[in-house]
Amino acid sequence: MKIDIGTLIMDGDKFGVVRNVIVAGTWSEEPLFNWTTSYEIAYFDGTVCIMTENSFHRLMEIGKIEVLA
């Protein structure tokens, strides 16, 4: 599932919105360039979280995060 800016989520009992998608790359030997994606999530209680794409999808798989829209 593709997660974009504006995606609404329920993270446990907290309602939030993805407000930024952060794509960063690092130079390495194999493969030559390695991309990492993270999401900046703003919760309606005022807290903010930066979560890697792998963590986000793992939490979706176990039902801790639900994508609402």
Buried (B, 14 or more C-beta within 10 A) or exposed (E): EEBEEEBEBEBEEBEBBBEEBEEEEEEEEEEEEEEEEBBBBBBEEEEEBEBEBEBBEEBBEEEEBEEEE
